[in-house]
């Protein structure tokens, strides 16, 4: 899928062809998005319910934050285990 010779900036010696080279799957992206939206919604609901003050509902909303937090932890561990994030194996070392 390489486009040899095709660069976005023809004046540069090292070039980027504009293609997305990320191996992250759509399922990982969907998991991240769902977990982050869930964390944001439950945290906001918790804060608003505690301001009202509805202590019981606020505490329940606060506890509902943790499954979404656990989901993002699992997604990130899956990514690092399968080499989807983290340091590149063939990256040039910075001296």
Residue, then its C-alpha position, 0 to 999 in steps of 0.5 A: x500500500x506504499x505510495x513510493x515517491x509521493x510526498x506531501x511536501x516535495x522539498x523534504x528529504x524524509x516524507x510523509x505520504x498522508x496515509x494513516x499508518x495506525x494499526x488501531x482497530x475500530x473496536x479499540x476506538x469504539x471502546x475508547x469512545x464509549x468508555x470516555x463518554x460513559x465516564x464523562x456522563x456519570x461524573x457530570x451526573x454525580x456532580x449535578x446530583x450532589x449539588x441538588x443535593x440528592x445524595x443517594x442518586x449522586x452516590x449511585x452515579x459516582x459508583x457507575x463511573x468505575x465500570x467505565x474507568x475499568x473499561x478504559x483500563x482494559x482497552x489500554x491494556x489490550x492495546x499495549x499487550x498487542x503492540x498497538x500503542x507504546x514504543x515502536x520496535x524499529x523507531x530511530x533512537x534520539x541521541 
